């Protein structure tokens, strides 16, 4: 089964994996821990290898296994692959679906019903319509007898139901969704410095039953949608309801994506540092703003640049700043080359310039926040990752500066591998 979309792919992939592990022995389900979603990553997942990098021996082992598996001389022992399929440029999904045509095609979200929000990678396509056409390739590539699982709340995704004659299931908040999100809220505990976020409570309904779960250590609407998508996949595959109810026991939060991490000075970190697009940043800001905190507690957002937006880049950063102000974010730290545009957007919508900071890079942002934060604050960090070989704003560095247990960075934070650390 394959997952695509402009936001939410990795969390949805992990959620589907958790749902299937509740139903099948784990050895028969393969879900890549990393975002192996391109022309190299998808085959790596199938062959069961990590990226070999510059390791000649690893390349030899990979090529040997690829030949043995492709010729049928070696069996993987895997019955279900959950693949994330990205589309950085035109033709990517045509190639990936030719390598691994899906039995189940899941499309998360593209524009979230706001065409003015530039999706990630839009700068590599001629238009939004071209990007949507690329994403729809996954649905068109379904095997006979397959299932399309589509986000009913994104009109561009929902319209893809007309592109296939195969079975279609929908998920979302919309009435009529096959799996409907009835409720999703961040759970908090009372403490000496106010309310501390602990996880996410979600209630889903279909036509026959409801599902309730608590997911510790994560927050956000994107997780609720991932859970709903995974439940739709489970129902398409006739997974028993009692197994669906075991989802939380098998769900593994994705590093750098909507994770709750304890911070220094009795603060709470909302780590969404893996990547960013306008839609995902706005959703994370809404998640932060939704917190019902005690008087004196502050909601702080540390935001970096959103890449691959083409000519819309400055406009989108300005808009994100404006939305942060309108949502009532208390302090905004703007990093990277479009930080000033973001700050200008915030102050234009009423956020005091005394509560807006423009910072060139993440080390400086980390030092600033160490001095700025106080007990009870909740700090969101989010930015695009950039490529390994290019310099970019790396929000996981801010998280490492602020986390209460930095010795757990390799366990909790994204991009802690040596190649990234040398950059």
C-alpha positions as CSV (number, residue, x, y, z in Angstrom):
1,X,0.0,0.0,0.0
2,X,1.2,3.5,-0.8
3,X,0.7,7.0,0.7
4,X,1.1,10.3,-1.0
5,X,0.0,13.9,-0.4
6,X,1.6,17.3,0.2
7,X,1.3,17.0,4.0
8,X,0.9,14.1,6.5
9,X,2.5,11.3,4.5
10,X,5.0,10.1,7.1
11,X,2.6,10.1,10.1
12,X,-0.1,8.4,8.0
13,X,2.4,5.8,6.9
14,X,3.4,5.1,10.5
15,X,-0.3,5.0,11.6
16,X,-1.1,2.4,8.9
17,X,1.8,0.4,10.0
18,X,0.6,0.5,13.6
19,X,-2.9,-0.6,12.5
20,X,-1.5,-3.5,10.5
21,X,0.9,-4.6,13.3
22,X,-2.2,-4.9,15.5
23,X,-3.6,-7.4,13.1
24,X,-0.5,-9.2,11.7
25,X,2.7,-10.4,13.1
26,X,5.2,-7.5,12.8
27,X,7.7,-9.5,10.8
28,X,5.2,-9.6,7.9
29,X,4.6,-5.8,7.7
30,X,7.4,-3.5,6.6
31,X,7.2,0.2,7.2
32,X,10.4,2.3,6.7
33,X,11.3,4.4,9.8
34,X,12.9,7.1,7.6
35,X,11.1,9.0,4.8
36,X,12.2,6.7,2.0
37,X,9.8,8.2,-0.5
38,X,11.7,8.7,-3.7
39,X,13.2,6.7,-6.6
40,X,15.9,5.3,-4.3
41,X,14.0,5.1,-1.0
42,X,11.0,3.0,-2.2
43,X,13.3,0.2,-3.6
44,X,15.3,0.4,-0.4
45,X,12.2,-0.3,1.6
46,X,11.2,-3.2,-0.6
47,X,14.7,-4.7,-0.4
48,X,15.0,-4.0,3.4
49,X,18.1,-1.9,3.3
50,X,19.1,1.4,4.8
51,X,20.6,4.1,2.5
52,X,24.1,2.9,1.8
53,X,25.7,6.4,1.4
54,X,29.4,6.1,0.6
55,X,29.7,2.6,2.0
56,X,30.9,0.4,-0.9
57,X,30.1,-2.8,1.0
58,X,26.6,-1.7,1.7
59,X,26.1,-1.0,-2.0
60,X,27.3,-4.4,-2.9
61,X,25.0,-6.1,-0.4
62,X,22.1,-3.9,-1.6
63,X,22.7,-4.8,-5.3
64,X,23.1,-8.5,-4.5
65,X,19.8,-8.5,-2.6
66,X,18.1,-6.5,-5.3
67,X,19.1,-9.1,-7.9
68,X,18.2,-12.1,-5.7
69,X,14.8,-10.7,-4.8
70,X,14.0,-9.5,-8.3
71,X,14.8,-13.0,-9.8
72,X,12.8,-14.8,-7.1
73,X,15.9,-16.5,-5.6
74,X,15.3,-14.8,-2.3
75,X,12.1,-14.1,-0.4
76,X,11.6,-11.1,1.7
77,X,9.2,-12.8,4.1
78,X,7.1,-9.6,4.0
79,X,3.4,-9.8,2.9
80,X,2.6,-6.1,3.3
81,X,4.7,-3.1,2.4
82,X,3.6,0.4,3.5
83,X,5.3,2.8,1.2
84,X,5.5,6.6,1.3
85,X,5.6,8.1,-2.2
86,X,6.8,11.6,-2.6
87,X,6.6,13.8,-5.7
88,X,9.4,16.4,-5.9
89,X,9.1,16.8,-9.7
90,X,6.9,15.8,-12.6
91,X,6.9,12.1,-13.4
92,X,8.1,10.9,-9.9
93,X,4.8,9.1,-9.1
94,X,4.6,7.6,-12.5
95,X,8.0,6.0,-11.9
96,X,7.3,4.9,-8.3
97,X,4.0,3.3,-9.1
98,X,5.6,1.4,-12.0
99,X,8.0,0.0,-9.4
100,X,5.4,-0.7,-6.8
101,X,1.8,-0.5,-8.1
102,X,-0.5,-0.1,-5.0
103,X,-3.2,-2.4,-3.7
104,X,-4.3,0.4,-1.5
105,X,-3.7,4.1,-2.4
106,X,-4.0,6.7,0.4
107,X,-4.0,10.4,-0.4
108,X,-3.7,12.7,2.6
109,X,-4.1,16.4,1.7
110,X,-2.8,18.8,-0.9
111,X,-4.3,22.3,-0.4
112,X,-6.6,21.8,2.5
113,X,-9.3,23.6,0.5
114,X,-7.2,26.8,0.2
115,X,-5.7,27.1,-3.2
116,X,-3.8,30.2,-2.2
117,X,-1.6,28.1,0.1
118,X,1.3,27.0,-2.0
119,X,1.9,23.2,-1.4
120,X,5.5,22.0,-0.9
121,X,7.3,21.4,-4.2
122,X,5.0,23.7,-6.1
123,X,8.1,25.6,-7.3
124,X,9.0,22.5,-9.2
125,X,5.7,22.4,-11.1
126,X,4.2,24.7,-13.7
127,X,1.0,25.1,-11.7
128,X,-1.1,23.8,-8.9
129,X,-3.1,21.7,-11.3
130,X,0.1,20.0,-12.5
131,X,1.0,19.1,-8.9
132,X,-2.5,17.7,-8.3
133,X,-2.3,15.7,-11.5
134,X,0.9,14.2,-10.2
135,X,-0.6,13.2,-6.9
136,X,-3.6,11.7,-8.6
137,X,-1.3,9.2,-10.4
138,X,-1.4,7.1,-7.2
139,X,-5.2,6.6,-7.5
140,X,-5.0,5.9,-11.2
141,X,-2.3,3.2,-10.6
142,X,-4.4,1.1,-8.3
143,X,-4.4,-2.6,-9.0
144,X,-7.7,-4.2,-10.0
145,X,-9.7,-5.0,-6.8
146,X,-7.7,-2.3,-4.9
147,X,-8.9,0.4,-2.5
148,X,-8.5,4.2,-2.7
149,X,-8.5,5.9,0.7
150,X,-9.1,9.7,0.3
151,X,-9.3,12.7,2.5
152,X,-13.0,13.9,2.3
153,X,-12.1,17.3,3.7
154,X,-9.7,18.3,0.9
155,X,-11.8,18.9,-2.2
156,X,-8.9,18.3,-4.5
157,X,-8.3,14.9,-3.0
158,X,-12.0,14.0,-2.6
159,X,-12.4,14.7,-6.4
160,X,-10.0,11.9,-7.1
161,X,-12.7,9.4,-6.3
162,X,-13.8,9.9,-9.9
163,X,-10.5,8.7,-11.3
164,X,-10.9,5.0,-10.4
165,X,-13.5,2.3,-10.7
166,X,-12.1,0.6,-7.6
167,X,-13.5,0.7,-4.1
168,X,-13.2,4.2,-2.5
169,X,-13.2,4.9,1.3
170,X,-13.1,8.4,2.7
171,X,-11.9,9.9,6.0
172,X,-12.2,13.3,7.6
173,X,-14.4,15.6,9.6
174,X,-17.0,16.0,6.8
175,X,-20.4,14.5,7.2
176,X,-20.7,11.4,5.1
177,X,-17.0,10.4,5.6
178,X,-16.7,6.6,5.9
179,X,-14.4,7.2,8.9
180,X,-15.3,10.5,10.5
181,X,-13.3,12.4,13.0
182,X,-15.8,13.3,15.7
183,X,-13.4,14.8,18.2
184,X,-9.7,15.6,18.5
185,X,-8.2,17.5,21.4
186,X,-4.8,17.9,23.1
187,X,-5.0,16.5,26.6
188,X,-3.3,18.5,29.4
189,X,-2.5,17.8,33.1
190,X,-2.5,20.4,35.8
191,X,0.8,21.1,37.4
192,X,2.6,23.7,39.5
193,X,3.3,25.9,36.5
194,X,0.0,25.5,34.7
195,X,-1.3,23.0,32.2
196,X,1.1,20.5,30.6
197,X,0.2,18.9,27.3
198,X,0.5,15.1,27.5
199,X,-1.0,13.7,24.3
200,X,-3.9,13.6,21.9
201,X,-7.4,12.1,22.4
202,X,-9.3,11.2,19.3
203,X,-12.8,9.8,18.7
204,X,-13.7,8.3,15.3
205,X,-17.0,7.0,14.0
206,X,-18.1,5.0,11.0
207,X,-21.5,3.7,10.1
208,X,-21.5,0.9,12.6
209,X,-19.3,1.8,15.6
210,X,-17.0,4.3,17.2
211,X,-13.3,4.2,18.1
212,X,-11.7,6.1,20.9
213,X,-8.0,6.3,21.6
214,X,-5.4,8.3,23.6
215,X,-2.0,8.8,21.9
216,X,0.6,9.9,24.4
217,X,3.4,12.2,23.5
218,X,1.9,13.6,20.3
219,X,-0.4,16.5,19.5
220,X,-2.2,17.9,16.5
221,X,-4.9,17.6,13.9
222,X,-2.5,15.8,11.5
223,X,-2.2,12.9,13.9
224,X,-6.0,12.6,14.1
225,X,-6.2,12.5,10.3
226,X,-3.5,9.9,10.2
227,X,-5.4,7.7,12.7
228,X,-8.6,8.2,10.6
229,X,-6.8,7.2,7.4
230,X,-5.3,4.2,9.0
231,X,-8.7,3.1,10.4
232,X,-10.1,3.4,6.9
233,X,-7.3,1.2,5.5
234,X,-8.0,-1.3,8.3
235,X,-11.7,-1.4,7.4
236,X,-10.9,-1.8,3.7
237,X,-8.8,-4.8,4.7
238,X,-11.4,-6.2,7.1
239,X,-9.3,-5.8,10.2
240,X,-11.4,-6.8,13.2
241,X,-12.7,-3.9,15.4
242,X,-10.9,-5.3,18.4
243,X,-7.6,-5.1,16.6
244,X,-8.3,-1.5,15.5
245,X,-8.8,-0.6,19.2
246,X,-5.2,-1.8,19.8
247,X,-3.8,0.9,17.5
248,X,-2.4,3.1,20.3
249,X,-0.3,0.2,21.6
250,X,1.5,-0.1,18.3
251,X,1.7,3.5,17.1
252,X,5.3,4.9,17.1
253,X,5.5,8.7,17.0
254,X,7.6,10.0,14.1
255,X,10.7,11.9,15.1
256,X,10.3,15.6,14.2
257,X,6.6,15.5,13.6
258,X,4.1,16.8,16.1
259,X,5.9,15.2,19.1
260,X,5.5,16.5,22.7
261,X,8.9,16.7,24.4
262,X,9.6,18.0,28.0
263,X,11.7,21.2,27.9
264,X,14.1,23.0,30.2
265,X,12.7,25.4,32.8
266,X,9.5,23.2,33.1
267,X,8.4,24.1,29.6
268,X,6.8,21.9,26.9
269,X,8.2,21.6,23.4
270,X,6.0,20.9,20.3
271,X,8.5,19.4,18.0
272,X,7.4,19.6,14.3
273,X,10.9,20.3,13.0
274,X,11.1,17.7,10.2
275,X,9.6,19.8,7.4
276,X,7.2,22.6,6.6
277,X,4.8,23.9,4.0
278,X,2.3,26.8,4.4
279,X,-0.6,24.5,5.1
280,X,1.3,22.4,7.7
281,X,2.7,25.5,9.4
282,X,-0.7,27.0,9.7
283,X,-2.2,23.8,11.1
284,X,0.6,23.6,13.7
285,X,-0.1,27.2,14.7
286,X,-3.8,26.4,15.0
287,X,-2.9,23.3,17.2
288,X,-0.8,25.5,19.4
289,X,-3.4,28.2,19.6
290,X,-6.1,25.7,20.6
291,X,-4.4,25.0,23.9
292,X,-6.5,26.2,26.9
293,X,-3.6,27.3,29.1
294,X,-3.6,29.0,32.5
295,X,-3.0,32.8,32.8
296,X,0.7,33.5,32.5
297,X,1.5,30.6,30.3
298,X,2.6,31.6,26.9
299,X,2.4,30.1,23.4
300,X,5.6,30.6,21.5
301,X,6.3,29.7,17.9
302,X,9.8,29.5,16.5
303,X,9.4,29.2,12.7
304,X,11.9,28.9,9.9
305,X,11.8,29.1,6.1
306,X,9.4,27.0,4.0
307,X,11.3,25.8,0.9
308,X,10.4,25.0,-2.7
309,X,7.6,27.6,-2.9
310,X,9.0,29.3,-6.0
311,X,7.8,32.9,-6.6
312,X,5.2,32.6,-3.8
313,X,7.9,32.2,-1.1
314,X,7.9,35.7,0.3
315,X,4.1,36.0,0.2
316,X,3.6,32.7,2.0
317,X,6.0,33.6,4.8
318,X,4.3,36.9,5.2
319,X,1.0,35.2,5.4
320,X,2.2,32.7,8.0
321,X,3.3,35.6,10.2
322,X,0.0,37.3,9.8
323,X,-1.9,34.1,10.8
324,X,0.3,33.6,13.9
325,X,-0.8,37.1,15.1
326,X,-4.4,36.5,14.3
327,X,-4.4,33.2,16.2
328,X,-3.1,34.9,19.3
329,X,0.4,33.4,19.5
330,X,2.2,35.3,22.3
331,X,5.8,35.3,21.0
332,X,7.0,34.7,17.4
333,X,10.7,33.9,16.6
334,X,11.3,34.1,12.8
335,X,14.4,32.4,11.4
336,X,16.0,32.2,8.0
337,X,16.1,34.2,4.8
338,X,12.4,35.0,4.9
339,X,12.3,35.7,8.6
340,X,11.8,39.4,8.1
341,X,8.8,38.9,5.8
342,X,7.2,36.6,8.4
343,X,7.8,39.2,11.1
344,X,6.3,42.0,9.0
345,X,3.2,39.9,8.4
346,X,2.8,39.4,12.2
347,X,3.3,43.0,13.2
348,X,0.9,44.2,10.4
349,X,-1.8,42.1,12.0
350,X,-1.2,43.5,15.5
351,X,1.4,41.3,17.2
352,X,3.7,43.8,19.1
353,X,7.1,44.2,17.6
354,X,8.5,43.6,21.2
355,X,7.2,40.1,20.9
356,X,8.5,39.3,17.5
357,X,12.2,38.4,16.9
358,X,14.1,38.0,13.6
359,X,17.0,35.6,13.8
360,X,19.5,34.5,11.1
361,X,20.0,30.9,12.2
362,X,18.9,28.2,14.6
363,X,21.9,28.3,17.0
364,X,21.1,32.0,17.7
365,X,17.4,31.2,18.0
366,X,18.2,28.5,20.6
367,X,20.2,30.8,22.7
368,X,17.5,33.5,22.5
369,X,14.8,31.1,23.6
370,X,16.9,29.8,26.5
371,X,16.8,33.2,28.0
372,X,13.3,34.1,26.9
373,X,11.2,31.1,28.1
374,X,9.8,30.6,31.5
375,X,8.0,27.8,33.3
376,X,4.7,26.8,31.8
377,X,5.5,28.0,28.3
378,X,4.7,25.8,25.2
379,X,7.2,26.3,22.4
380,X,6.5,25.1,18.8
381,X,9.4,24.7,16.4
382,X,8.8,24.1,12.6
383,X,10.8,24.7,9.4
384,X,11.7,23.0,6.1
385,X,14.6,20.6,6.3
386,X,16.6,21.5,3.2
387,X,18.8,19.0,1.4
388,X,21.8,17.3,3.1
389,X,24.2,19.2,0.9
390,X,22.6,22.6,1.3
391,X,22.5,24.9,4.3
392,X,19.1,25.4,5.8
393,X,17.3,26.3,9.0
394,X,17.4,23.2,11.2
395,X,14.8,23.4,13.9
396,X,15.9,20.2,15.6
397,X,18.9,22.2,16.8
398,X,16.6,24.5,18.6
399,X,14.8,21.5,20.1
400,X,18.1,20.1,21.3
401,X,19.0,23.4,23.0
402,X,15.7,23.4,24.8
403,X,14.9,19.8,25.6
404,X,15.1,18.7,29.2
405,X,17.0,15.6,28.4
406,X,19.4,16.4,25.5
407,X,21.1,13.0,25.9
408,X,17.9,11.5,24.4
409,X,18.3,13.6,21.2
410,X,19.1,10.6,19.0
411,X,16.0,8.8,20.2
412,X,13.6,11.8,20.0
413,X,14.9,14.2,17.4
414,X,15.1,14.0,13.6
415,X,18.4,14.3,11.6
416,X,20.7,13.0,14.3
417,X,22.7,10.8,12.0
418,X,26.4,11.5,11.5
419,X,26.0,12.9,8.0
420,X,23.5,15.5,9.2
421,X,25.5,16.3,12.3
422,X,28.6,17.1,10.2
423,X,26.6,19.6,8.2
